Amino acid sequence: MDLASPGRPQLLPGAAAPRPAIRLFANDFLERLTRLSVVTLVLVWVPLFSLSLVAGLWLGHYSWLQSLVIIVAGALWWTLFEYLAHRFFFHLDRWWPQSERLTFLFHGCHHVDPQDASRNVMPLVTTVPLFAANLAILLLLFGQTLALALNGAIGLTYVAYDTIHYVCHQCRPRGRVGRYIRAHHLIHHFRNDAANFGVSSPLWDWVFGTRAVR
């Protein structure tokens, strides 16, 4: 066990997951809603977000440069949202101790058992309403074509984020970039959970001064 986070024992990388796995609900149906495989993640979201992106760019008749700007803007938006949500919402108990039980349900359980593959990606019960609200807000702000394009770009970046997160815990990347991203995230789990909140990118940890290297 690693006691990097007070009161929150964590399994070291490569250690066997506890048996039985951590349950959040006694009811089997509710428990199933808290889990998702990385294959289901890809099969559900990649076609939907790809269609949204292509439809928005095609209907909007955007130039190649405009399309690139939209895609980059969507990617930056997700990485910023990912950082802020992880820092201030997933670790809400740091700011508001009374929320400890709530934060355990949506994130603390992952810190206790980060090797549980079915909780390395966000369940549909969370992401469906999240992206429905995201699309509704984009439609109100930007109109149909730009909203669809941005929704697709944001969503595909989300899929990359969750896939990267899965790989960080379940695989050992061989490439230099992959090893760096994995090390960056595992520092958050096993050394300092008050740092390294970005998963798909360390960009916003650099910007906001929360990057730790050891």
Secondary structure as UniProt FT lines:
FT   STRAND          2..5
FT   TURN            6..7
FT   STRAND          8..10
FT   TURN            13..14
FT   HELIX           28..33
FT   HELIX           38..60
FT   HELIX           64..84
FT   HELIX           85..90
FT   HELIX           92..95
FT   HELIX           97..99
FT   HELIX           100..103
FT   HELIX           104..108
FT   HELIX           109..112
FT   TURN            114..115
FT   HELIX           117..119
FT   HELIX           124..142
FT   HELIX           144..170
FT   HELIX           176..190
FT   TURN            193..194
FT   HELIX           203..208
//
